[in-house]
Amino acid sequence: MRKFLFLIPCILFAFSFQDGRDNEVNKIWTAQIKYLQGEEFIQKGITGRGIRIAILDGGFPGTNTHPALKHLIDGKQIVATWDFVKNRENVYRGVPHGTEVLSCIAGISDGRPLGLAPDAEFLLALTEKSGEPRQEELNWASAVDWAIDHGADIIQSSLGYTYQRYFTSEMDGRHSISAKAAARAARKGILIITSNGNEGQTRWQTMGTPADADSILSVGAIDPVTGLVAGYSSIGPTADKRLKPNVCAPGKVVTLNPTGGTRIMEGTSFSAPLITGFAACTWQMNRSLSAQEIISLIEQSGHLFPYYDYSHGYGIPQASRIINPNQKKDSEAISLSVDNESFSVSIPETSLITTSIIPGRYLYYHISNTSGYLIRYGVYRVNGDKPVVISKSGFGPGDVFRCSFNGATTVWKEKR
């Protein structure tokens, strides 16, 4: 795995910043809740109650003392802990990454939520040991079994393994120790949620493992300023051409500083726990559904669905689509004309107005083959009512062109 932290090589971690930029903090804090329409869950009292979440990470210092997590201690919501490195219960040591991840699920600072599931129950597992990537991955697999034995509904992990142990050709969900463990848990009805990785700007570029595992929810990161994929966020597909990431969320967030207060941090490590809180709320509302049905429901709630690509997945899940899954989408907001050379996409001026906090003037497009694999995809910034013209180069019989704008999607298929 790429070394984002020199001491803990398997943590999907990017950048940290100092407090003091109040305006930026407020904007980011607002975005990490509103991009997911989390206030709709909050208003309905949907807070992850009754859902048990296991977090597999590198350490949880400050979790048992920080005021923003005091409600978890007071409510006895931390059900069990285990340090797989030192073989003991105390996990309140090591790097603070686990505490920061937990805060993006359940933290409440100065009365404001950092995540969407403050009433969930938690299992905390410390699995990371510096300098032993194989042992770390074995610890991860053991922690999965431990979480299953302790009644986890969801297993959340912002850890991953890449070039230190594997080739990109092995990111198929069948080779790695952690992918096999994740798949095993999925077969037992556990919802696995993991970061897609921070390798987007490296030679590796694609997701790490266990994000490649089948039947789990892998999460990419978007920049909350642009609403588009963050440059560092790892892309898909898997080596066997499955869609990854499945969905995305803001990667730049306000999280807890384990020694006190909050700070701004960035990485797919933090987009994944935001989705974990969202998933806990979704499952609280639909307890009769299986983990795989919850994954499908979350994918379908994505702001781009049914459009998808290997950077954004199905987009950012929207709480309104969980609460009201039958809401209609405007299919008339896009006009498509096709000739031998290109696709011409026109968008009426009235459709350029959006009330969503997610930036709305983007036209997403992809071209897929008969197997659903993307030949190419991209995003255009729409200015005014001038049509967007996209070349048909490489488009063949049976291929599909799909584009999405402000929740409206249109599809054109080449006849065989």
CORGICOR-V881182 format. One record per helix or strand. SS is the DSSP state (~ for helix, > for strand). FROM is the first residue (numbers start at 1). TO is the last residue. Records with the same first field share a line. If there is no record, write none. Layout:
BEGIN
SS: FROM-TO / FROM-TO
END
This chain:
BEGIN
>: 11-11 / 15-16 / 52-57 / 59-59 / 78-83 / 88-88 / 94-94 / 108-109 / 112-113 / 121-126 / 154-157 / 159-159 / 161-161 / 191-195 / 206-206 / 209-209 / 217-222 / 229-229 / 235-235 / 247-250 / 252-256 / 262-266 / 302-302 / 309-309 / 313-313 / 316-317 / 335-338 / 342-346 / 362-368 / 374-381 / 388-391 / 400-405 / 408-413
~: 22-34 / 38-43 / 67-74 / 97-106 / 133-149 / 168-170 / 177-187 / 268-285 / 291-300 / 319-323 / 349-352
END
